[in-house]
Amino acid sequence: MARHRELVGAFLAASRDGDFGRLLAVLSPQVVLRADDVAVRTAAARQKQGAPALAAQVRGASQVAGVFQGRAAAAQPALIDGEPGAVWAMGGKVRSAFLFTFAGGRITGIDLIMEPEQLAALDVKLGER
């Protein structure tokens, strides 16, 4: 689990820094980003404010890195259902969760959850590394 925490930390740092190369280094070439309907609609509504174009599925390291490049400034590490992940929270209330899957020392999947009922079902411990 320590290696997975390191990968999540490296992903968040590279995302915040806008470092495309470092994002590619932690993502599997076949990585898949899956976003729920609320996340897709929220991103579409906030594109004028700089939100990324987001589809229900984004495939491939370059495409996924492009979604996160220069973002995740407010994301923080968390344990989600006992696994390393990340959340965006306001006032202690989780607004979105990033669930990661790993293989071969890289991130192979990211599930972006914003649907309130799904968020409520997650066991989230903020600030856990």
LOTOR-32478 format. One line per field, with one value per residue: residue number from 1; x, y, z of N, C-alpha, C in turn; residue in three letters. Coordinates in steps of 0.05 Angstrom, whole numbers, plus 5000, padded with zeros to 4 digits. Example, Ala and Ser with C-alpha at 12.3 -4.5 7.8 and 13.67 -1.06 7.14 Angstrom:
REM residues 2
vodren	[1:2]
npx	[5264:5257]
npy	[4886:4955]
npz	[5156:5142]
capx	[5246:5273]
capy	[4910:4979]
capz	[5156:5143]
cpx	[5264:5258]
cpy	[4934:5001]
cpz	[5156:5157]
vexdo	[ALA:SER]
//
This chain:
REM residues 129
vodren	[1:2:3:4:5:6:7:8:9:10:11:12:13:14:15:16:17:18:19:20:21:22:23:24:25:26:27:28:29:30:31:32:33:34:35:36:37:38:39:40:41:42:43:44:45:46:47:48:49:50:51:52:53:54:55:56:57:58:59:60:61:62:63:64:65:66:67:68:69:70:71:72:73:74:75:76:77:78:79:80:81:82:83:84:85:86:87:88:89:90:91:92:93:94:95:96:97:98:99:100:101:102:103:104:105:106:107:108:109:110:111:112:113:114:115:116:117:118:119:120:121:122:123:124:125:126:127:128:129]
npx	[5016:5041:5071:5029:5007:5049:5048:4997:5008:5050:5022:4983:5017:5044:5000:4981:5026:5025:5056:5065:5098:5113:5063:5052:5090:5071:5024:4993:5002:4954:4915:4851:4803:4745:4686:4631:4561:4547:4596:4613:4572:4580:4632:4623:4589:4623:4663:4677:4700:4747:4745:4761:4747:4706:4692:4650:4684:4754:4809:4876:4943:4962:4915:4887:4924:4922:4872:4880:4924:4954:4914:4876:4890:4863:4855:4863:4902:4873:4846:4806:4756:4795:4837:4890:4873:4843:4811:4766:4747:4702:4697:4703:4668:4662:4664:4679:4709:4768:4782:4832:4863:4914:4971:5030:5064:5042:4989:4928:4875:4825:4772:4725:4684:4625:4572:4524:4500:4534:4582:4569:4568:4620:4677:4713:4774:4801:4862:4895:4953]
npy	[4976:5024:5038:5049:5094:5129:5133:5158:5207:5227:5231:5271:5314:5322:5334:5382:5414:5417:5384:5348:5306:5280:5264:5226:5189:5163:5141:5084:5063:5045:5067:5081:5130:5138:5172:5193:5209:5257:5282:5289:5323:5367:5384:5399:5442:5478:5492:5543:5565:5539:5484:5416:5386:5331:5263:5205:5162:5163:5145:5121:5142:5194:5222:5220:5244:5295:5312:5320:5354:5410:5415:5393:5423:5432:5381:5329:5279:5217:5162:5116:5073:5043:5044:5078:5142:5201:5263:5317:5366:5409:5449:5404:5368:5318:5328:5306:5245:5208:5148:5100:5050:5001:4973:4938:4978:5026:5074:5048:5056:5106:5126:5175:5202:5236:5234:5242:5200:5156:5177:5182:5129:5114:5100:5149:5175:5233:5266:5222:5185]
npz	[5000:5011:4966:4931:4956:4947:4891:4884:4910:4877:4829:4843:4855:4805:4774:4797:4788:4734:4703:4650:4632:4681:4698:4658:4672:4717:4701:4672:4604:4584:4617:4645:4654:4689:4694:4733:4718:4743:4750:4697:4677:4712:4699:4645:4653:4677:4643:4622:4666:4668:4674:4655:4591:4595:4591:4598:4596:4591:4555:4555:4568:4552:4540:4590:4623:4601:4617:4672:4676:4705:4742:4800:4843:4892:4910:4957:4991:5012:5049:5020:5029:5054:5018:4983:4958:4931:4947:4936:4978:5014:5069:5101:5078:5032:4964:4916:4896:4882:4860:4855:4814:4810:4777:4761:4781:4767:4756:4736:4731:4742:4780:4779:4824:4837:4849:4897:4930:4919:4938:4992:5007:5011:5052:5077:5096:5110:5092:5099:5086]
capx	[5000:5059:5077:5005:5006:5070:5037:4976:5021:5064:5001:4972:5038:5048:4976:4982:5048:5021:5078:5054:5117:5111:5037:5055:5107:5056:5000:4997:4994:4926:4898:4823:4789:4716:4673:4602:4545:4548:4623:4612:4555:4593:4655:4612:4577:4644:4686:4685:4717:4772:4743:4768:4727:4706:4673:4645:4709:4776:4828:4903:4958:4963:4888:4881:4943:4912:4849:4889:4947:4949:4890:4879:4902:4850:4852:4880:4903:4854:4842:4779:4751:4820:4857:4899:4858:4843:4785:4763:4727:4698:4686:4703:4648:4673:4649:4687:4729:4784:4790:4853:4871:4943:4984:5056:5077:5030:4960:4915:4847:4816:4743:4718:4657:4613:4544:4522:4494:4558:4601:4561:4573:4649:4689:4734:4790:4816:4889:4910:4973]
capy	[5000:5048:5046:5062:5121:5145:5139:5179:5232:5236:5239:5297:5335:5327:5348:5410:5428:5418:5370:5326:5283:5266:5250:5202:5170:5148:5129:5062:5072:5037:5077:5089:5148:5135:5194:5189:5229:5283:5293:5297:5347:5389:5393:5413:5468:5495:5495:5571:5570:5524:5455:5401:5370:5305:5243:5183:5147:5174:5122:5126:5160:5222:5234:5223:5265:5321:5320:5329:5372:5436:5414:5379:5441:5429:5353:5320:5250:5205:5133:5111:5044:5031:5045:5105:5156:5230:5276:5346:5370:5437:5449:5377:5352:5308:5335:5287:5225:5196:5120:5091:5022:5000:4948:4942:5002:5050:5077:5036:5066:5127:5130:5201:5199:5261:5228:5243:5174:5140:5189:5176:5101:5110:5106:5167:5186:5255:5271:5198:5180]
capz	[5000:5012:4938:4920:4967:4933:4864:4886:4916:4853:4810:4851:4852:4777:4764:4807:4775:4705:4691:4633:4633:4707:4697:4641:4686:4738:4689:4653:4577:4579:4639:4639:4673:4688:4709:4735:4704:4757:4744:4668:4675:4727:4683:4622:4662:4687:4624:4620:4690:4665:4678:4631:4576:4609:4580:4617:4596:4576:4553:4546:4586:4542:4543:4618:4633:4591:4634:4699:4675:4716:4759:4825:4863:4918:4917:4979:4994:5031:5047:5011:5033:5062:4997:4976:4938:4935:4948:4937:5000:5023:5096:5112:5064:5007:4940:4895:4904:4860:4867:4837:4813:4805:4768:4749:4791:4755:4759:4713:4730:4761:4780:4790:4836:4848:4855:4926:4942:4918:4957:5020:5013:5014:5078:5070:5118:5098:5100:5103:5064]
cpx	[5017:5065:5053:5001:5025:5060:5016:4989:5036:5044:4990:4992:5042:5024:4976:5003:5045:5043:5069:5072:5115:5084:5039:5071:5092:5031:5008:4989:4965:4907:4871:4813:4759:4704:4643:4587:4547:4575:4624:4596:4568:4616:4644:4602:4599:4667:4695:4703:4742:4770:4750:4744:4728:4684:4670:4670:4730:4798:4855:4917:4958:4937:4881:4899:4933:4888:4859:4912:4940:4924:4896:4891:4889:4846:4872:4880:4883:4856:4812:4774:4777:4842:4866:4883:4861:4815:4787:4740:4726:4685:4684:4683:4660:4654:4655:4709:4742:4793:4809:4855:4900:4951:5011:5070:5066:5000:4947:4886:4842:4786:4737:4688:4648:4584:4541:4517:4519:4579:4595:4567:4603:4658:4715:4748:4808:4844:4906:4929:4981]
cpy	[5025:5057:5059:5090:5140:5152:5160:5206:5244:5245:5267:5319:5342:5342:5377:5427:5431:5403:5345:5302:5267:5252:5224:5180:5153:5134:5106:5072:5066:5047:5086:5107:5145:5157:5189:5212:5256:5297:5304:5322:5371:5401:5409:5441:5488:5499:5523:5579:5553:5494:5440:5390:5342:5288:5222:5165:5161:5152:5132:5147:5189:5236:5239:5244:5293:5331:5332:5349:5400:5438:5401:5397:5437:5400:5346:5290:5241:5175:5130:5081:5030:5032:5074:5117:5186:5240:5305:5351:5400:5435:5422:5358:5344:5314:5317:5269:5213:5169:5110:5061:5022:4973:4955:4968:5028:5051:5067:5045:5088:5130:5157:5200:5227:5256:5225:5216:5156:5151:5181:5147:5095:5116:5122:5177:5208:5257:5246:5194:5152]
cpz	[5000:4984:4925:4930:4953:4905:4865:4892:4892:4832:4817:4848:4822:4765:4772:4793:4745:4689:4676:4634:4658:4709:4681:4655:4706:4726:4670:4625:4571:4601:4628:4661:4668:4706:4710:4721:4717:4751:4715:4665:4689:4711:4659:4630:4671:4668:4621:4644:4690:4670:4653:4616:4587:4596:4601:4619:4580:4578:4543:4564:4577:4547:4573:4630:4625:4608:4661:4699:4684:4734:4785:4847:4891:4926:4940:4982:5015:5029:5041:5012:5039:5041:4992:4954:4943:4935:4944:4957:5006:5050:5108:5098:5037:4984:4916:4906:4879:4871:4846:4837:4802:4794:4756:4757:4779:4761:4733:4709:4750:4758:4794:4798:4847:4856:4885:4940:4942:4937:4986:5027:5017:5042:5072:5095:5105:5109:5105:5080:5063]
vexdo	[MET:ALA:ARG:HIS:ARG:GLU:LEU:VAL:GLY:ALA:PHE:LEU:ALA:ALA:SER:ARG:ASP:GLY:ASP:PHE:GLY:ARG:LEU:LEU:ALA:VAL:LEU:SER:PRO:GLN:VAL:VAL:LEU:ARG:ALA:ASP:ASP:VAL:ALA:VAL:ARG:THR:ALA:ALA:ALA:ARG:GLN:LYS:GLN:GLY:ALA:PRO:ALA:LEU:ALA:ALA:GLN:VAL:ARG:GLY:ALA:SER:GLN:VAL:ALA:GLY:VAL:PHE:GLN:GLY:ARG:ALA:ALA:ALA:ALA:GLN:PRO:ALA:LEU:ILE:ASP:GLY:GLU:PRO:GLY:ALA:VAL:TRP:ALA:MET:GLY:GLY:LYS:VAL:ARG:SER:ALA:PHE:LEU:PHE:THR:PHE:ALA:GLY:GLY:ARG:ILE:THR:GLY:ILE:ASP:LEU:ILE:MET:GLU:PRO:GLU:GLN:LEU:ALA:ALA:LEU:ASP:VAL:LYS:LEU:GLY:GLU:ARG]
//
